[in-house]
Structures are given as structure tokens and as C-alpha cells.
Amino acid sequence: MFNKILIANRGEIAVRIIRACRNMGIRSVAIYSKEDAKSLHVQLADQRICIGEGPARNSYLNKERIITAAQNMGADAIHPGFGFLSENSDFVRMCEETGIAFIGPKAEVIDSMGNKSHARKTMMAAGVPVVPGTKEPVYDAKEALALADEIGYPVMIKASSGGGGKGMRVARSADDFEFHFNMAQRESANAFGDDTMYIERYIENPRHVEIQIMADTYGNVVSLGERDCSVQRNHQKLIEESPSPAVTEKTRQEMSRCAVLAAKTVNYSNAGTIEFIMDPKGEFYFMEMNTRIQVEHGVTEMVTGTDLIIEQIRVAMGEELSFRQSDIQQKGHAIECRINAEIPEKNFMPSPGVVTHMHLPAGNGVRVDTALYTGYKIPSEYDSMIAKVIVHAPDRESALQKMRSALDEMLILGVETNLDFQFQIMKNPTFCAGEADTGFIERLMNLD
């Protein structure tokens, strides 16, 4: 049993992890920047320690300071949450070298699946379907152009180390290919320090469907079903739901089988997500693996009755999974809306500031994950997501109505948010019919 866990994160995910620690009788340590001194996760933790100020690189991305903080506070383990250092293999190795448990997969597994071109090759060798594209990494625009001509347009240019939509461009013909390749490569080099690229066929109007898996160190891997994450802007998800309205039971079983196979192929342990894209015909292809807990993990928890954060901690302590595949059943329907401090009408411009008043929805089947409170100052230095509203109901139509009710009740004053924008989506005929694909938001904004 861990005695004390340091949470190497902030905001709602840090609060979520602290609550899981409390439920397990484990003490928690919050790290924070000077801008986050009055944040909720700092107040809720058993202990707290400041590690810097300003941009994340001086605080939440400072590996050395976080390791030193864990040592000074006597932490047995570090939970990275999502983002920041959650998929940084160098940080994992530093934890291992100092005898601190990292609540996540091993460093070599993160390296293996974090490099997208290497992950593609691994999945192809394992028999998991992948989008047709390059088998080897590409660095030169001229060489890449010749490969794109072979694959056939349109093509997606992707950074091997990419994430969050960075280093991704679509080229629809040879005429604009080199421009988009150079732009994507430059963006990748600036964001990740890596100019390694790969190219794959661009699938028009796909669905983005992912499988949540949990695995222990004894070879047990379980699929907890799928989430549909198709509603997104600039490759950033806005709404997630489970089960997917576009996935048949046959496809669900095959997708889960492939996800479990993918995890076993790389000897994966802890929480992970296998992301697929699905074309309009229902054919699906491996896209990438996220080697961490996801923002949208609560959707899966609602339909399966599990606690994935507690399960992560248990697995990191060397325990077997508390459930088997036969124990997992998706019951009802869950939807999550990400609430961001931003202005949709002004190209989703961030809106930091002080929350002067707030009211959160509640009731049966309504969950709000947030670190907000009245008087809290939302800093401008970090991501604009401030809350996640998650609802659960017996069926999708009931879940839609419950989400409309929850969003209508929710009130955040002092800053601009996307609450009204999310409410409009919940009434949109295309979304309500379960027909939204990854281009839905762009088409919606163009219509407006």
C-alpha cells in the first residue's frame, strides 16, 4: 500500500486523484505554481509544495523540481494525471531511478507507443488494422511527396511525436503537399523537438472512437468498452459519449479485441486508450495509443460502474485487476461536455479571470468534475478547460435530455464560457441523430 502519493498535475484531474487517494486511505501531496496557490487541489490535499511560477515549463513540466518535491515530502508514488509529464518517458525513468513508483506504464512502453510511426509498425505486425500509409519515418519533403503520390490524396501529414492536434496537416493534392509538410514539420520541431513525420491516407468524415483498457502486471488486459469522441475542434475533443451511436455490437467486439491485442503486444500495464478512426462504412483503423488516463475517463466509469483512478493506483501497487472481462457490462448511456473558459464567437478565445458566482448542476446521474469555486481566479497560463459535466441515463435520448437540463442549470459568472455553445450542440439535429463526425464543429461554425 502506498502511504503518500504526489499528484504531478493541477485543476480538476488533481482534485479527482486526491479524492481517490482519500477513498483509499492514502495521503496526498499537491504541487502547485505560484499562480495556483489558491487552487482547490492545493486546499484539498493533505500536504502541498510550491514548485515554481509562470508557464508550465517552470513548474508542472519541471521534472527535477517535481522529483525533488516528492523526495522531500516522502511520497511513495507520483500520479501524473493527463497532459504535462503523463507520457514523458524520461520522467518515468527519473522516478524509477529514485525509487518512486510512477502510476502509469513503463518508460519503454511509453517510448514504443508514443512514437506514432513506430506504433503503426508495431500494430501492423500484430495484425491490428491501420490506415494505409508510410511504414518508415519521413524527414524530407521531396521524399514525402513521392510517398504521398503512391498513397493517394487526400493525405494526412502527422508528427511522430505529435499530440493535441499539433504537427498535423491535410494535403489534398500534390500542389499544396510540400507547403503543408513543411508547416507540420516546423510545428512538430517547435512543439516536441522532433521533426520526424509520417503520412497516411486521409479518411473523409470519420468517427473518432476509442477503447478504454486496463491492464495489470500479470498479463490481464480488460476492455471497458468504447467512447465516441467525434465532436472536436482542431483535433481537441469537446464532447464524448459511451456507447457510440455509430458502433454495432459486432464492431464493438472486434474493436475491443484489437485494443486488448494491441495492449498485450507491448506488454502494457495500467490505464490506456486505443484510439481508432472509423470510416462511414464502419471500417475502423488504429490511430494511436494514449498511455495515460484520459480527460473523458468519467464517461466510461459511469457506464461500467468502475473507478479507473483507484484501479490505476492498485495496479501500480502490484495488485491484480479487481475485475475480469466478464465483469464489464456497459449499462445505459453517458455523455460528457467539456466546459472551457473561452468565447466560441471569437474563435474560442480564452477568457481567464475571477469566477464571481457559480452554481453547479446535481441530481441522479449528474456528475461535475471541476476545481472551480466562487472567487477563484482562472489563470491565463494554462489550459482553458474548467469543468466536465457528465450525465448517465438508461438510454441516449434520456442522456441528451439530462445533459440539456444540467447545462441549463449550470451558472458561471465573471468569465465567458462555452456553456451556451454546448447547449446548442445538445439540441442540434445532426448530433441528436448520432450522426456527428470529426468535421461536425467546422461545418456548424460555417453555417453560423
C-alpha positions in Angstrom: 0.0 0.0 0.0 1.3 3.5 -0.8 1.4 5.8 2.1 1.6 9.0 0.2 1.1 10.0 -3.5 2.3 13.2 -5.1 0.0 14.5 -7.8 2.0 16.0 -10.6 -0.8 18.0 -12.1 -3.4 20.7 -11.4 -7.1 21.5 -11.8 -9.9 19.1 -11.9 -7.8 16.0 -12.5 -5.7 16.7 -9.5 -8.9 17.1 -7.4 -10.1 13.8 -8.9 -6.9 12.0 -7.9 -6.9 13.5 -4.4 -10.4 12.2 -3.8 -9.4 8.7 -5.0 -6.5 8.8 -2.5 -8.8 9.8 0.3 -11.1 6.9 -0.6 -8.2 4.5 -0.3 -6.8 6.0 2.9 -3.7 7.3 1.2 -2.2 10.7 1.9 -1.8 13.2 -1.0 0.7 15.9 -1.8 -0.3 18.7 -4.2 2.3 20.5 -6.2 1.5 24.0 -7.4 2.8 27.0 -9.2 2.5 30.5 -7.6 -0.4 31.2 -9.9 -2.2 28.2 -8.5 -1.5 28.9 -4.8 -5.3 29.3 -4.1 -6.4 26.4 -6.3 -8.8 23.8 -5.0 -6.4 20.9 -5.4 -3.9 22.8 -3.1 -6.6 23.2 -0.4 -7.8 19.6 -0.6 -4.5 17.8 -0.4 -3.0 16.6 2.8 0.2 18.4 2.0 1.3 20.9 -0.6 4.5 22.3 -2.1 5.2 25.2 -4.5 7.5 24.2 -7.4 7.7 27.4 -9.5 5.8 30.1 -11.2 4.6 31.3 -14.6 4.5 28.9 -17.6 4.2 25.2 -17.1 7.8 24.7 -18.2 8.8 26.4 -14.9 6.5 24.3 -12.8 4.3 21.4 -13.9 6.9 20.4 -16.6 9.9 20.8 -14.4 10.9 17.2 -13.9 13.8 17.8 -11.5 11.7 20.0 -9.2 8.9 17.5 -9.1 11.1 14.6 -8.2 12.9 16.7 -5.5 9.4 17.7 -4.1 8.4 14.0 -4.0 11.6 13.1 -2.1 11.3 16.0 0.3 7.7 15.2 1.1 8.3 11.5 1.5 6.0 10.4 -1.4 6.0 6.7 -2.4 4.5 7.3 -5.8 3.6 10.0 -8.3 0.4 10.2 -10.3 0.8 12.3 -13.4 -2.9 12.7 -14.4 -3.1 13.7 -18.0 -1.1 16.1 -20.1 2.1 17.7 -18.7 4.5 14.8 -17.9 2.0 11.9 -18.1 3.6 10.5 -21.3 7.2 11.6 -20.7 9.4 8.5 -20.6 12.4 10.5 -19.2 10.3 11.5 -16.2 9.3 7.8 -15.7 12.9 6.8 -15.7 13.8 9.5 -13.2 11.0 8.1 -10.9 12.5 4.6 -11.3 16.0 5.8 -10.6 14.9 7.5 -7.3 12.7 4.6 -6.2 9.4 6.4 -6.6 6.6 4.5 -8.2 5.1 6.0 -11.4 1.4 5.4 -11.7 1.3 4.5 -15.3 3.1 2.3 -17.8 6.9 1.6 -18.1 9.1 4.1 -19.8 9.9 1.7 -22.7 6.2 1.2 -23.4 5.6 4.9 -23.5 8.5 5.2 -26.0 7.2 2.4 -28.1 3.6 3.7 -28.3 4.4 7.5 -28.1 6.3 7.5 -31.4 3.4 7.2 -33.8 5.3 5.8 -36.7 6.8 3.1 -34.5 3.4 2.4 -33.0 2.0 2.0 -36.5 4.6 -0.6 -37.4 4.0 -2.5 -34.2 0.3 -2.6 -34.7 0.7 -3.7 -38.3 3.0 -6.6 -37.2 0.4 -7.6 -34.6 -2.5 -7.7 -37.1 -4.3 -4.6 -35.8 -5.8 -2.7 -38.8 -4.1 0.6 -39.5 -4.8 3.4 -42.1 -2.7 2.8 -45.3 0.4 5.0 -45.1 4.2 5.1 -44.7 5.9 2.3 -42.8 9.1 4.2 -42.1 9.6 7.8 -40.7 10.0 10.6 -43.2 12.1 13.7 -42.9 12.4 15.2 -46.4 9.6 17.0 -48.2 10.6 15.7 -51.7 10.7 12.1 -50.5 7.4 12.6 -48.6 5.8 14.0 -51.8 6.7 10.8 -53.8 5.2 8.6 -51.0 2.1 10.7 -50.8 1.6 10.2 -54.6 1.7 6.5 -54.0 -0.7 6.5 -51.1 -3.2 8.7 -53.0 -4.8 12.0 -52.0 -6.0 13.4 -49.7 -3.3 12.5 -47.2 -2.8 13.4 -43.5 0.7 14.6 -42.6 1.4 13.7 -38.9 4.3 14.3 -36.5 5.6 11.1 -35.0 5.8 12.7 -31.5 2.6 14.8 -32.0 -0.4 15.2 -29.8 -3.3 17.6 -29.2 -3.6 18.3 -32.9 -0.1 19.8 -33.2 2.0 18.8 -36.2 -1.0 17.6 -38.3 -2.0 18.9 -41.7 -4.2 17.6 -44.6 -2.9 17.9 -48.1 -5.5 17.4 -50.8 -3.2 17.4 -53.8 0.5 17.4 -54.8 0.3 21.1 -55.5 0.0 22.0 -51.8 1.7 19.0 -50.2 5.1 20.4 -49.7 3.7 23.6 -48.1 1.7 21.6 -45.6 4.5 19.1 -44.9 6.9 21.9 -44.1 4.4 23.6 -41.9 3.6 20.4 -40.0 7.3 19.5 -39.6 8.2 23.0 -38.3 5.3 22.9 -35.8 6.4 19.5 -34.6 10.0 20.6 -34.2 8.9 23.7 -32.2 6.4 21.8 -30.0 8.2 18.5 -29.5 11.8 19.0 -30.5 11.3 16.3 -33.2 10.9 16.7 -36.9 10.1 13.0 -37.6 6.9 12.8 -39.8 4.8 10.1 -41.3 2.0 10.1 -43.9 -1.3 8.2 -44.1 -4.4 8.3 -46.2 -6.8 10.9 -45.0 -10.2 9.4 -44.3 -13.0 11.9 -45.1 -15.7 12.4 -42.4 -14.6 9.7 -40.0 -15.8 9.0 -36.5 -13.3 9.1 -33.7 -13.9 6.1 -31.4 -11.6 4.9 -28.7 -11.4 1.8 -26.4 -10.5 2.2 -22.7 -8.3 -0.6 -21.5 -7.0 -1.5 -18.0 -4.1 -3.9 -17.6 -2.1 -5.2 -14.7 1.5 -6.6 -14.4 0.2 -10.2 -14.5 -0.8 -10.1 -18.2 -4.5 -9.4 -17.6 -6.0 -6.9 -20.0 -9.6 -5.8 -20.0 -11.6 -3.6 -22.4 -14.1 -1.3 -20.8 -15.9 -0.5 -24.0 -15.8 2.4 -26.4 -16.2 6.2 -26.3 -17.2 8.3 -29.2 -15.1 11.4 -29.3 -16.0 12.7 -32.8 -17.2 16.1 -31.7 -14.0 18.1 -31.7 -12.4 21.3 -32.9 -8.8 21.4 -34.2 -8.4 17.8 -33.0 -9.4 18.9 -29.5 -12.4 16.9 -28.1 -15.4 18.8 -26.9 -18.0 16.0 -26.3 -17.6 12.3 -25.5 -20.2 9.6 -25.1 -20.5 5.9 -24.4 -21.6 3.8 -26.1 -21.0 5.2 -29.5 -24.2 5.6 -31.5 -22.3 4.6 -34.7 -20.9 1.3 -33.4 -22.7 -2.0 -33.8 -22.3 -4.8 -31.3 -20.2 -6.8 -33.9 -17.8 -3.9 -34.4 -17.7 -3.2 -30.7 -16.5 -6.8 -30.0 -13.9 -6.6 -32.8 -12.6 -3.2 -31.8 -12.3 -4.4 -28.2 -10.4 -7.5 -29.3 -8.0 -5.4 -31.3 -7.5 -3.0 -28.4 -6.7 -5.8 -26.0 -4.3 -7.4 -28.6 -2.6 -4.0 -29.0 -2.0 -3.7 -25.3 -0.8 -7.3 -24.9 1.6 -6.8 -27.8 3.6 -4.2 -26.0 3.2 -5.7 -22.5 1.1 -2.8 -21.4 0.1 -2.2 -17.8 -2.1 0.4 -16.1 -4.8 2.6 -17.8 -4.6 3.2 -21.5 -6.7 4.1 -24.5 -6.5 2.7 -28.0 -7.8 5.3 -30.5 -9.4 4.4 -33.8 -10.9 6.2 -36.7 -14.0 4.7 -38.3 -15.0 5.5 -41.9 -18.6 5.9 -43.0 -18.8 2.2 -43.9 -18.0 1.1 -40.4 -14.4 0.0 -41.1 -12.0 1.1 -38.3 -8.3 1.7 -38.1 -5.7 2.1 -35.3 -4.7 5.7 -34.9 -2.7 5.9 -31.7 -2.4 4.8 -28.1 -2.6 7.2 -25.2 -0.5 5.8 -22.4 -2.3 7.6 -19.6 -5.7 8.2 -18.1 -7.9 10.3 -20.4 -9.8 13.5 -19.7 -13.0 11.6 -20.6 -12.4 8.6 -18.3 -15.5 9.5 -16.3 -17.8 8.6 -19.2 -16.5 5.0 -19.0 -16.8 5.0 -15.2 -20.5 5.9 -15.5 -21.5 3.1 -17.8 -19.3 0.4 -16.3 -19.5 1.3 -12.6 -15.7 1.3 -12.1 -13.3 3.7 -10.6 -10.3 3.9 -13.0 -8.1 6.2 -10.9 -8.4 3.8 -7.9 -7.7 0.9 -10.3 -4.6 2.7 -11.6 -3.3 3.1 -8.1 -4.0 -0.6 -7.2 -2.2 -1.8 -10.4 0.8 0.4 -9.6 1.0 -1.1 -6.1 1.4 -4.5 -7.8 -2.1 -5.8 -7.4 -4.1 -7.7 -10.0 -7.1 -6.1 -11.7 -10.2 -6.1 -9.5 -12.4 -7.2 -12.4 -12.2 -9.5 -15.4 -13.6 -9.1 -18.9 -16.8 -11.0 -18.0 -17.5 -8.5 -15.2 -17.6 -5.5 -17.6 -21.0 -4.5 -19.0 -22.0 -1.2 -20.4 -25.2 -0.1 -18.7 -27.1 2.9 -20.0 -25.6 5.8 -21.8 -23.2 8.5 -20.6 -22.3 11.9 -22.2 -19.6 14.4 -21.2 -19.4 18.1 -22.2 -16.1 19.9 -21.6 -16.7 23.3 -20.2 -14.0 25.8 -21.2 -13.3 29.4 -20.2 -13.4 30.7 -23.8 -15.5 32.6 -26.2 -16.8 30.5 -29.1 -18.0 33.6 -31.0 -14.4 35.0 -31.0 -12.7 31.9 -32.4 -12.8 30.3 -29.0 -10.5 32.9 -27.5 -9.5 32.0 -23.9 -11.3 34.0 -21.1 -9.3 33.9 -17.9 -10.5 35.9 -14.9 -12.2 35.7 -11.5 -15.3 33.5 -11.0 -17.7 35.9 -9.3 -20.5 33.4 -8.8 -21.2 29.8 -9.8 -23.8 27.1 -9.4 -23.2 23.5 -10.4 -26.0 21.1 -11.5 -26.7 18.0 -9.5 -29.1 15.1 -9.2 -29.3 11.5 -10.0 -26.9 10.6 -12.8 -25.2 14.0 -12.9 -21.5 14.4 -12.2 -19.4 17.6 -12.4 -15.6 17.3 -12.2 -14.1 20.7 -11.6 -11.7 22.7 -9.5 -13.8 25.9 -9.6 -15.2 27.8 -6.7 -16.6 31.3 -6.3 -13.8 33.7 -6.0 -11.3 31.5 -7.8 -9.1 33.3 -10.4 -8.7 31.2 -13.6 -5.1 31.8 -14.7 -4.1 32.6 -18.2 -1.0 30.4 -18.2 -2.8 27.0 -18.5 -5.4 25.1 -20.4 -8.9 26.7 -20.6 -10.9 23.6 -19.6 -12.5 24.4 -16.2 -15.1 21.6 -15.8 -16.5 18.4 -17.1 -20.3 17.8 -17.0 -21.1 14.1 -17.2 -24.6 12.6 -17.2 -25.8 9.0 -17.1 -29.2 7.7 -18.1 -30.9 4.5 -19.3 -30.6 5.4 -23.0 -29.2 8.0 -25.3 -32.3 10.1 -25.6 -32.7 10.3 -21.9 -29.0 11.2 -21.5 -29.4 14.0 -24.0 -32.3 15.5 -22.1 -30.5 15.2 -18.8 -27.4 17.0 -20.3 -29.6 19.8 -21.6 -31.1 20.1 -18.2 -27.7 20.1 -16.5 -26.2 22.7 -18.8 -29.3 24.9 -18.5 -28.9 24.8 -14.7 -25.1 25.4 -14.6 -24.1 29.0 -14.0 -20.6 30.5 -14.1 -20.2 34.3 -13.9 -17.2 36.5 -14.1 -15.7 34.8 -17.2 -17.0 33.8 -20.6 -17.6 30.0 -21.2 -18.8 27.7 -23.9 -21.8 26.6 -21.9 -24.3 28.0 -24.3 -22.4 26.6 -27.3 -22.5 23.1 -25.7 -26.2 23.5 -25.0 -26.8 24.4 -28.7 -25.0 21.2 -29.7 -27.2 19.1 -27.4 -30.2 20.4 -29.5 -28.5 20.1 -32.9 -30.5 17.6 -35.1 -27.3 16.1 -36.6 -25.8 15.4 -33.1 -29.1 14.3 -31.7 -29.4 11.8 -34.5 -26.0 10.4 -33.6 -24.5 11.4 -37.0 -21.8 13.8 -36.0 -18.3 13.1 -37.4 -15.0 14.9 -36.8 -15.9 17.7 -39.2 -19.2 18.5 -37.4 -18.0 21.6 -35.5 -16.3 23.2 -38.5 -19.5 22.7 -40.6 -21.6 24.0 -37.7 -19.5 27.2 -37.3 -19.5 27.8 -41.0 -23.3 27.6 -41.0 -23.5 30.1 -38.2 
